[in-house]
Amino acid sequence: MNNILFLFLILLLSCSSQENTSVNSLDVVMTEAGLISGAEKEGVHAFKGVPFAAPPVGALRWKAPHRLTSWTDTLSCNEFRASPMQNEPKAFRMWTEEFQPPVEPISEDCLYLNVWTPAKSTEDKLPVMIWIPGGAFINGSGSCPIYDGEAIAREGIVYVSINYRLNIFGFMAHPELTKESPHKSSGNYGIMDQIAAIEWVKKNIKAFGGDPDHITIAGQSAGSAAVQAVVSSPLSKGLFQGAIAQSGTITGRPVRSLKDAEQIGTTLSEKLPEPKIDAMRQLSADSLLTLGNTMPFGTFSPIIDGYVITEDVNTVFKKKMHHDVPLMAGWVTGDAMREPKPMDEFKTSADAYGRNKEKFFTLFPATSEEVSKASQHKLALVQGLAYPYTRWAAVNSNNSFIYQFTHVPVDKPDFPNYGAFHSAEIPYALHTLSHWDRPWRDEDYAVEKYMTAYWVNFVKTGNPNGNGLPEWKPYNKADGNMMELGKSPALRPGLFKAEIEFFETQSNGQ
């Protein structure tokens, strides 16, 4: 009897040991579609090229993302999969190769995401950050070097970068597409991809040691405008608990109606011998991309389709119909990239402000070409970013934290100095300076340290503040608190307050 009891105890301990090994191991993870394997480096497991929806090719081109087909073998996820269809990625101006997707592979079969997790077991329930790439909705990828998640994951969060359909593949509307849609809409396929990726994370991230009820979505430039679109969409209700928006809004510019977007699609289809959607679906991806390239820059972007984006997003926020979650949002001083007008032309353009024209010139003076140039730079920042972000913050019941990034990265030898340029803040916030080839100073590493801490704290708690960091007070209209992220962080109450109030007055028709 004792021998039998002894053997039973040995068997029980063995099963317990195997169970613990299985629970604690993240070498192989079970997703809803099947097992996947990744790679581990110094305590961080990386899973690259994880499919989150069926390939949007053939009959699924210009369809809402479809559910994955399950697989039986363990899927190896050790390398990035294809970036979305786009023109060949090339470094230009300040955006060196670190800011570009890999040159290959690039494919219409692009609905993949990447997960970095520091979890020790599936029971850890770590907060999650989902990164939506930028690129003007025509290029970009979750596999850009500056989006790498290894270092920021070491700070105690699960980090996910995603792909979504771009340009003509992700944002073309057409009357035939609207007619065949069960929702009588078309054109926002890229946004639906983003929501599908967030849904996938919600359903599967527990297997990576993440908390499905503690997700923050984040993005920069077009990725930030996408964050705002997702926050305003009824399709994303309950999928996330925080939002980070960097240097891009959908409420700071005009957004096309479905009818106008359909006309663009019709114009494109009429360039073909057979102007029908079936014929367009027969085109190769390269041919379709070439067709899309015949349209002006800015043609492909989110639209008001009545389903994904139900109405003007400014109206959605004004009615407080958006998903009210903690917000961190801001811009960099180099975001105002438009070429300034000559002073006389700038003065004439101010006629649009009618009886408030005199007040406009007190805030944006034009007493000389140099002064006019500075005013136009400030106008672009306030009108395109500061005002839309603070208007968002004003309708939020949750705290909103607003910033302006002013730090100038160290010069690169034999390379122009572009200042605090559009996208320059990303490697500081995502802890990826090591992926950007510059002779970094201690000053740069100090900025990276405090910015990553603010971002990670926000993902963890909905508040960027933490031990050893200067206090970042939430924004409200009364004091206008904003944080300047320079060599060191400094609170700037009232930054652009008068300018923001001016546009608020204009908005209210006063």
Secondary structure as GFF3:
##gff-version 3
##sequence-region A 1 510
A	DSSP	alpha_helix	2	24	.	.	.	ID=ss1
A	DSSP	beta_strand	28	31	.	.	.	ID=ss2
A	DSSP	beta_strand	34	37	.	.	.	ID=ss3
A	DSSP	beta_strand	39	41	.	.	.	ID=ss4
A	DSSP	beta_strand	44	51	.	.	.	ID=ss5
A	DSSP	three_ten_helix	58	60	.	.	.	ID=ss6
A	DSSP	beta_strand	75	76	.	.	.	ID=ss7
A	DSSP	three_ten_helix	97	99	.	.	.	ID=ss8
A	DSSP	beta_strand	112	117	.	.	.	ID=ss9
A	DSSP	beta_strand	126	132	.	.	.	ID=ss10
A	DSSP	three_ten_helix	145	147	.	.	.	ID=ss11
A	DSSP	alpha_helix	150	153	.	.	.	ID=ss12
A	DSSP	beta_strand	158	162	.	.	.	ID=ss13
A	DSSP	alpha_helix	167	171	.	.	.	ID=ss14
A	DSSP	alpha_helix	175	180	.	.	.	ID=ss15
A	DSSP	alpha_helix	189	204	.	.	.	ID=ss16
A	DSSP	three_ten_helix	205	208	.	.	.	ID=ss17
A	DSSP	beta_strand	210	220	.	.	.	ID=ss18
A	DSSP	alpha_helix	222	232	.	.	.	ID=ss19
A	DSSP	three_ten_helix	234	236	.	.	.	ID=ss20
A	DSSP	beta_strand	242	246	.	.	.	ID=ss21
A	DSSP	alpha_helix	258	269	.	.	.	ID=ss22
A	DSSP	alpha_helix	277	282	.	.	.	ID=ss23
A	DSSP	alpha_helix	285	292	.	.	.	ID=ss24
A	DSSP	alpha_helix	313	318	.	.	.	ID=ss25
A	DSSP	beta_strand	327	332	.	.	.	ID=ss26
A	DSSP	alpha_helix	343	349	.	.	.	ID=ss27
A	DSSP	three_ten_helix	350	356	.	.	.	ID=ss28
A	DSSP	alpha_helix	357	363	.	.	.	ID=ss29
A	DSSP	alpha_helix	369	381	.	.	.	ID=ss30
A	DSSP	pi_helix	382	386	.	.	.	ID=ss31
A	DSSP	alpha_helix	387	395	.	.	.	ID=ss32
A	DSSP	beta_strand	400	405	.	.	.	ID=ss33
A	DSSP	alpha_helix	426	429	.	.	.	ID=ss34
A	DSSP	three_ten_helix	433	435	.	.	.	ID=ss35
A	DSSP	alpha_helix	442	461	.	.	.	ID=ss36
A	DSSP	beta_strand	483	485	.	.	.	ID=ss37
A	DSSP	beta_strand	489	491	.	.	.	ID=ss38
A	DSSP	alpha_helix	497	507	.	.	.	ID=ss39
###
